Amino acid sequence: MDTTRPTREWAPDVLGPEFRSLTLPLSDGAQATLVEHTPEAAAGDPPAPLIDRETWIPLTADLPSDVLDDVVVLFLHGWSDYFFHAHLARFWASLGARFYALDLQGYGRNLDPDRIHRVGQSRGDGDEDLQRPGFITDLSEYDADLEAALEVIEEAHPDRRIVLSAHSTGGLISVLWAHRNPGRLAGITLNSPWLEFQYSTAIRKILQPIVGLGRTATTALRLHLPNHTVVATSAAHGRLPYDARLKPPDSFPVYAGWIRAVFAGHEEVEDGLDIDVPVLVQTSTRSLRKIGYDPEMEATDIVLDVDAIARRSIELGRTVVLNRVPGAMHDLFLSHSSAQTQAFTGLLRFARGYLAPGPAG
């Protein structure tokens, strides 16, 4: 029996010397990408702080650096998204945790920007090699991505507990995986998780049996999900905080098979999950739906219904903490500084109360 560990060919990451990435081959030629935060690699030339996004620093300044030194955090991104939240990695590292992020198959680092099927683009002759970004027909297909990532993490850190941290669609994927895999995690932190269809449960139930009816799973529907490129840029004072080639301003096409998979996930959450570890759910206090730009969008969730998320959160498991942040956008950690500070405060309280070793941890 060959017990030799496989060679891991880590490569420099697009986020700079503080990070490195590893391609994870999956079945049928698919791949995921695992990103590791390696602050020690940049110790001699520390990167400049991310202005208006390092609001956690005063919160942890007086804390010991080993609060979570037995924890690894694995982050999952949202829809039409990828990992670029260096400030989140630094927050967790300041508490002693190791930090990894996973770009799921069909997202971010796994895409060729020149071959992505985009909104409004027909797939005619000669376009067979276009990549369908984010396409999946069952959210459990991401189990392969998670297991490949966890194999690497557990091999490197066999004595550390695993915490999943996720945003939006990644939050839905995470809670369903945790429900199916009891005993694998120490906790979950969710940033605006997509636990219910934003246009109400009733509309989802009407659409669920007919969405994409008569269409193949790969048909792109005439449905556009909101995105917050403009407001995220405004909150960052004009500096787009990510690569628009990997997180396109017009989002990904919405495929019939994909939206059916998401609706099936929403139905599972509605039926009730039994997650066996503490879960933190963080959202804005307000949602807003408008077609044109409005300054209010910079302090509200324009993507999901935060009240629906709050209602669904109690269905997740035995211990759920709901933290609603005034003035936050859909991605709490891209919000204006004051809202980010409150979001990091809630995250820190959860980490100290439920993840740190001790009676409550």
Secondary structure, 3 states (H helix, E strand, C coil): CCCCCCCCCCEEECCEEEEEEEEEECHHHCEEEEEEECHHHHCCCCCCCCCCCCCCHHHHCCCCCCCCCCEEEEEECCCCCCCCCHHHHHHHHHCCCEEEEEECCCCHHHCCCCCECCCCCCCCCCCCCCECCCCCCCHHHHHHHHHHHHHHHHHHCCCCEEEEEEECHHHHHHHHHHHHCCCCCCEEEEECCCCCCCCCHHHHHHHCCCCCCCCCCCCEECCCCCCCHHHHHHHCCCCCCCCCCCCCCCCCCEEHHHHHHHHHHHHHHHHCCCECCCEEEEEECCECCCCCCCHHHHHCECCCCHHHHHHHHCCCECCEEEEEECCCCCCHHHCCHHHHHHHHHHHHHHHHHHHCCCCCC
